[in-house]
Amino acid sequence: MSTPMEISSTQLQQHPKSHTKSHDLVTSTIRSNTWGYAHLKMVPEGHINRLELDNLQAKSLCTSAFSQFLGISGTAISVDILKVANAELWVRLPGRDLSRFSAAVSAYRGSVISGNQYSLYIVACSEWLGALVSQEGQPSLWS
């Protein structure tokens, strides 16, 4: 007679499925994203009122930053303006150009608009738009 912990070889042969139960795992590989996203803010120098941006001004500022940093080849990089609100803008560009974009905006001297100097400030850059959107509410979370 066998103890409760022992299983005879005949029992294993009769119920092979009861001991081979498994879970199917699904794996997925996240490939490199084709797009890069950036959240920018237009910052005035000195004590100047903030500027209300529109899509055309935002596109012009990005193109100007690219051409100043990379020359004529920088103007060939396409930038899509996703949203412009007050002095902030969200842009989409090819993912391979995201590092060049952040370097160009960081090195950008800014523009003179209506006699006042304005610079671009990078709030956040990411290959995933969801990462930028989730970062937006973080300062208010801990205050």
Secondary structure, DSSP 8 states (H G I E B T S, - for coil): ---TT---HHHHHH-HHHHS-------------SEEEEEEEEEESSS-------HHHHHHHHHHHHHHHHGGGGGGS--EEEEEETTEEEEEEEGGGHHHHHHHHHH---EEETTEEEEEEEEEEES-HHHHHHHHTHHHH--
